[in-house]
Amino acid sequence: MNIRDEILKEHSKKQSEKIAAYIGSDEKRFIELMNLFLGDIYRVTQRAAMIVSICAERNPKLIEPFLSKMVNNLNERVHDAVKRNTLRIFQFIELPKKLWGKTAGICFRFLMDANEPIAVKVFAMSVLSNICKYEPELKNELKLVLEDQLENASAGFKARAQKVLNGNNISYKFISK
Protein backbone atom coordinates (compact mmCIF):
# COMPACT_ATOMS: atom_id res chain seq x y z
CA MET A 1 0.00 0.00 0.00
CA ASN A 2 1.20 3.48 -0.82
CA ILE A 3 0.22 5.40 2.31
CA ARG A 4 0.29 8.84 0.66
CA ASP A 5 -1.92 7.71 -2.21
CA GLU A 6 -4.37 6.08 0.20
CA ILE A 7 -4.50 9.24 2.32
CA LEU A 8 -5.36 11.31 -0.75
CA LYS A 9 -7.84 8.75 -2.14
CA GLU A 10 -10.54 9.37 0.44
CA HIS A 11 -11.01 11.35 3.65
CA SER A 12 -13.15 9.27 5.98
CA LYS A 13 -12.95 7.48 9.30
CA LYS A 14 -13.21 4.15 7.46
CA GLN A 15 -10.23 5.00 5.24
CA SER A 16 -8.23 6.25 8.25
CA GLU A 17 -8.95 2.99 10.08
CA LYS A 18 -7.90 1.00 7.02
CA ILE A 19 -4.57 2.81 6.75
CA ALA A 20 -3.98 2.57 10.52
CA ALA A 21 -4.61 -1.18 10.35
CA TYR A 22 -2.09 -1.46 7.52
CA ILE A 23 0.50 0.43 9.57
CA GLY A 24 -0.21 -1.62 12.69
CA SER A 25 2.90 -1.76 14.85
CA ASP A 26 5.30 -1.59 11.90
CA GLU A 27 7.88 1.10 12.73
CA LYS A 28 8.92 1.68 9.10
CA ARG A 29 5.35 2.25 8.00
CA PHE A 30 4.74 4.53 10.97
CA ILE A 31 7.85 6.56 10.11
CA GLU A 32 6.48 6.96 6.58
CA LEU A 33 3.16 8.16 8.03
CA MET A 34 4.91 10.60 10.38
CA ASN A 35 6.96 12.04 7.52
CA LEU A 36 3.68 12.76 5.73
CA PHE A 37 2.07 14.14 8.90
CA LEU A 38 5.01 16.43 9.66
CA GLY A 39 5.41 17.44 6.02
CA ASP A 40 4.29 20.58 4.28
CA ILE A 41 1.52 19.35 1.99
CA TYR A 42 -1.52 20.80 3.68
CA ARG A 43 -4.12 18.24 2.54
CA VAL A 44 -1.82 15.30 3.32
CA THR A 45 -0.97 16.55 6.83
CA GLN A 46 -4.65 17.20 7.53
CA ARG A 47 -5.73 13.71 6.50
CA ALA A 48 -2.74 12.00 8.13
CA ALA A 49 -3.64 13.57 11.49
CA MET A 50 -6.49 11.20 12.32
CA ILE A 51 -4.41 8.18 11.27
CA VAL A 52 -1.54 9.25 13.52
CA SER A 53 -3.98 9.59 16.40
CA ILE A 54 -5.42 6.11 15.80
CA CYS A 55 -1.95 4.56 15.51
CA ALA A 56 -0.71 6.32 18.66
CA GLU A 57 -3.73 5.11 20.61
CA ARG A 58 -3.19 1.52 19.50
CA ASN A 59 0.63 1.53 19.76
CA PRO A 60 1.77 4.39 22.04
CA LYS A 61 5.44 3.41 21.82
CA LEU A 62 5.49 4.28 18.11
CA ILE A 63 4.92 7.96 18.83
CA GLU A 64 7.70 8.43 21.41
CA PRO A 65 10.56 9.22 18.97
CA PHE A 66 8.41 11.95 17.37
CA LEU A 67 7.21 13.86 20.43
CA SER A 68 9.71 16.70 20.16
CA LYS A 69 9.03 17.13 16.44
CA MET A 70 5.30 17.12 17.11
CA VAL A 71 5.62 19.85 19.73
CA ASN A 72 7.74 21.95 17.36
CA ASN A 73 5.22 21.34 14.58
CA LEU A 74 2.53 23.03 16.68
CA ASN A 75 4.50 26.27 16.32
CA GLU A 76 4.08 26.12 12.54
CA ARG A 77 1.05 27.12 10.50
CA VAL A 78 -0.69 23.78 10.46
CA HIS A 79 -4.22 22.62 9.78
CA ASP A 80 -6.58 22.57 12.78
CA ALA A 81 -6.76 18.78 12.40
CA VAL A 82 -3.02 18.58 13.05
CA LYS A 83 -3.34 20.67 16.20
CA ARG A 84 -6.41 18.82 17.40
CA ASN A 85 -5.02 15.33 16.88
CA THR A 86 -1.57 16.18 18.23
CA LEU A 87 -3.09 17.52 21.44
CA ARG A 88 -5.49 14.58 21.60
CA ILE A 89 -2.47 12.28 21.63
CA PHE A 90 -0.62 14.44 24.18
CA GLN A 91 -3.52 14.31 26.65
CA PHE A 92 -3.20 10.53 26.91
CA ILE A 93 0.56 10.11 27.13
CA GLU A 94 3.22 11.15 29.57
CA LEU A 95 5.26 13.84 27.88
CA PRO A 96 8.96 13.92 28.75
CA LYS A 97 9.82 16.63 31.28
CA LYS A 98 12.04 18.42 28.76
CA LEU A 99 8.93 19.15 26.64
CA TRP A 100 6.67 20.46 29.41
CA GLY A 101 7.66 24.13 29.14
CA LYS A 102 7.36 24.43 25.38
CA THR A 103 4.16 22.38 25.30
CA ALA A 104 2.59 24.43 28.11
CA GLY A 105 3.43 27.66 26.28
CA ILE A 106 1.81 26.41 23.09
CA CYS A 107 -1.28 25.17 24.95
CA PHE A 108 -1.71 28.49 26.76
CA ARG A 109 -1.39 30.30 23.43
CA PHE A 110 -4.09 28.09 21.89
CA LEU A 111 -6.35 28.56 24.91
CA MET A 112 -6.10 32.34 24.79
CA ASP A 113 -6.57 32.62 21.02
CA ALA A 114 -10.20 33.49 20.31
CA ASN A 115 -9.86 32.06 16.79
CA GLU A 116 -8.85 28.56 17.86
CA PRO A 117 -11.54 25.91 17.47
CA ILE A 118 -13.14 24.66 20.69
CA ALA A 119 -11.72 21.15 20.19
CA VAL A 120 -8.15 22.50 20.08
CA LYS A 121 -8.79 24.54 23.23
CA VAL A 122 -10.36 21.60 25.06
CA PHE A 123 -7.45 19.28 24.28
CA ALA A 124 -4.98 22.05 25.20
CA MET A 125 -6.76 22.32 28.57
CA SER A 126 -6.32 18.61 29.21
CA VAL A 127 -2.64 18.69 28.28
CA LEU A 128 -2.10 21.64 30.61
CA SER A 129 -3.99 19.85 33.35
CA ASN A 130 -1.60 16.90 33.05
CA ILE A 131 1.44 19.19 33.16
CA CYS A 132 0.03 20.97 36.23
CA LYS A 133 0.16 17.70 38.15
CA TYR A 134 3.96 17.91 37.92
CA GLU A 135 4.31 21.69 37.74
CA PRO A 136 1.73 22.97 40.27
CA GLU A 137 2.88 26.59 39.91
CA LEU A 138 1.06 26.62 36.54
CA LYS A 139 -2.31 26.02 38.23
CA ASN A 140 -2.94 29.69 38.98
CA GLU A 141 -2.19 30.73 35.42
CA LEU A 142 -4.46 27.99 34.07
CA LYS A 143 -7.22 29.03 36.48
CA LEU A 144 -7.00 32.67 35.36
CA VAL A 145 -7.07 31.79 31.66
CA LEU A 146 -10.05 29.47 32.07
CA GLU A 147 -12.05 31.79 34.32
CA ASP A 148 -11.48 34.62 31.87
CA GLN A 149 -13.24 32.62 29.15
CA LEU A 150 -15.95 30.78 31.08
CA GLU A 151 -18.68 33.41 30.92
CA ASN A 152 -18.91 33.37 27.12
CA ALA A 153 -17.70 29.82 26.52
CA SER A 154 -19.49 26.95 24.81
CA ALA A 155 -20.99 24.12 26.84
CA GLY A 156 -18.10 21.84 25.80
CA PHE A 157 -15.50 24.34 26.94
CA LYS A 158 -17.29 24.87 30.27
CA ALA A 159 -17.61 21.15 30.92
CA ARG A 160 -13.93 20.47 30.27
CA ALA A 161 -12.85 23.56 32.22
CA GLN A 162 -14.87 22.42 35.23
CA LYS A 163 -13.34 18.93 34.98
CA VAL A 164 -9.80 20.36 34.67
CA LEU A 165 -10.25 22.78 37.55
CA ASN A 166 -11.79 20.15 39.81
CA GLY A 167 -9.21 17.53 38.82
CA ASN A 168 -6.37 19.83 39.78
CA ASN A 169 -7.98 20.86 43.05
CA ILE A 170 -8.08 24.46 41.88
CA SER A 171 -10.65 26.53 43.69
CA TYR A 172 -12.61 28.68 41.28
CA LYS A 173 -15.91 30.40 40.85
CA PHE A 174 -17.82 28.62 38.09
CA ILE A 175 -20.05 30.93 36.11
CA SER A 176 -23.18 29.42 34.66
CA LYS A 177 -25.68 30.99 32.33
C-alpha positions as a printed Julia matrix, in Angstrom:
177×3 Matrix{Float64}:
   0.0    0.0    0.0
   1.2    3.48  -0.82
   0.22   5.4    2.31
   0.29   8.84   0.66
  -1.92   7.71  -2.21
  -4.37   6.08   0.2
  -4.5    9.24   2.32
  -5.36  11.31  -0.75
  -7.84   8.75  -2.14
 -10.54   9.37   0.44
 -11.01  11.35   3.65
 -13.15   9.27   5.98
 -12.95   7.48   9.3
 -13.21   4.15   7.46
 -10.23   5.0    5.24
  -8.23   6.25   8.25
  -8.95   2.99  10.08
  -7.9    1.0    7.02
  -4.57   2.81   6.75
  -3.98   2.57  10.52
  -4.61  -1.18  10.35
  -2.09  -1.46   7.52
   0.5    0.43   9.57
  -0.21  -1.62  12.69
   2.9   -1.76  14.85
   5.3   -1.59  11.9
   7.88   1.1   12.73
   8.92   1.68   9.1
   5.35   2.25   8.0
   4.74   4.53  10.97
   7.85   6.56  10.11
   6.48   6.96   6.58
   3.16   8.16   8.03
   4.91  10.6   10.38
   6.96  12.04   7.52
   3.68  12.76   5.73
   2.07  14.14   8.9
   5.01  16.43   9.66
   5.41  17.44   6.02
   4.29  20.58   4.28
   1.52  19.35   1.99
  -1.52  20.8    3.68
  -4.12  18.24   2.54
  -1.82  15.3    3.32
  -0.97  16.55   6.83
  -4.65  17.2    7.53
  -5.73  13.71   6.5
  -2.74  12.0    8.13
  -3.64  13.57  11.49
  -6.49  11.2   12.32
  -4.41   8.18  11.27
  -1.54   9.25  13.52
  -3.98   9.59  16.4
  -5.42   6.11  15.8
  -1.95   4.56  15.51
  -0.71   6.32  18.66
  -3.73   5.11  20.61
  -3.19   1.52  19.5
   0.63   1.53  19.76
   1.77   4.39  22.04
   5.44   3.41  21.82
   5.49   4.28  18.11
   4.92   7.96  18.83
   7.7    8.43  21.41
  10.56   9.22  18.97
   8.41  11.95  17.37
   7.21  13.86  20.43
   9.71  16.7   20.16
   9.03  17.13  16.44
   5.3   17.12  17.11
   5.62  19.85  19.73
   7.74  21.95  17.36
   5.22  21.34  14.58
   2.53  23.03  16.68
   4.5   26.27  16.32
   4.08  26.12  12.54
   1.05  27.12  10.5
  -0.69  23.78  10.46
  -4.22  22.62   9.78
  -6.58  22.57  12.78
  -6.76  18.78  12.4
  -3.02  18.58  13.05
  -3.34  20.67  16.2
  -6.41  18.82  17.4
  -5.02  15.33  16.88
  -1.57  16.18  18.23
  -3.09  17.52  21.44
  -5.49  14.58  21.6
  -2.47  12.28  21.63
  -0.62  14.44  24.18
  -3.52  14.31  26.65
  -3.2   10.53  26.91
   0.56  10.11  27.13
   3.22  11.15  29.57
   5.26  13.84  27.88
   8.96  13.92  28.75
   9.82  16.63  31.28
  12.04  18.42  28.76
   8.93  19.15  26.64
   6.67  20.46  29.41
   7.66  24.13  29.14
   7.36  24.43  25.38
   4.16  22.38  25.3
   2.59  24.43  28.11
   3.43  27.66  26.28
   1.81  26.41  23.09
  -1.28  25.17  24.95
  -1.71  28.49  26.76
  -1.39  30.3   23.43
  -4.09  28.09  21.89
  -6.35  28.56  24.91
  -6.1   32.34  24.79
  -6.57  32.62  21.02
 -10.2   33.49  20.31
  -9.86  32.06  16.79
  -8.85  28.56  17.86
 -11.54  25.91  17.47
 -13.14  24.66  20.69
 -11.72  21.15  20.19
  -8.15  22.5   20.08
  -8.79  24.54  23.23
 -10.36  21.6   25.06
  -7.45  19.28  24.28
  -4.98  22.05  25.2
  -6.76  22.32  28.57
  -6.32  18.61  29.21
  -2.64  18.69  28.28
  -2.1   21.64  30.61
  -3.99  19.85  33.35
  -1.6   16.9   33.05
   1.44  19.19  33.16
   0.03  20.97  36.23
   0.16  17.7   38.15
   3.96  17.91  37.92
   4.31  21.69  37.74
   1.73  22.97  40.27
   2.88  26.59  39.91
   1.06  26.62  36.54
  -2.31  26.02  38.23
  -2.94  29.69  38.98
  -2.19  30.73  35.42
  -4.46  27.99  34.07
  -7.22  29.03  36.48
  -7.0   32.67  35.36
  -7.07  31.79  31.66
 -10.05  29.47  32.07
 -12.05  31.79  34.32
 -11.48  34.62  31.87
 -13.24  32.62  29.15
 -15.95  30.78  31.08
 -18.68  33.41  30.92
 -18.91  33.37  27.12
 -17.7   29.82  26.52
 -19.49  26.95  24.81
 -20.99  24.12  26.84
 -18.1   21.84  25.8
 -15.5   24.34  26.94
 -17.29  24.87  30.27
 -17.61  21.15  30.92
 -13.93  20.47  30.27
 -12.85  23.56  32.22
 -14.87  22.42  35.23
 -13.34  18.93  34.98
  -9.8   20.36  34.67
 -10.25  22.78  37.55
 -11.79  20.15  39.81
  -9.21  17.53  38.82
  -6.37  19.83  39.78
  -7.98  20.86  43.05
  -8.08  24.46  41.88
 -10.65  26.53  43.69
 -12.61  28.68  41.28
 -15.91  30.4   40.85
 -17.82  28.62  38.09
 -20.05  30.93  36.11
 -23.18  29.42  34.66
 -25.68  30.99  32.33
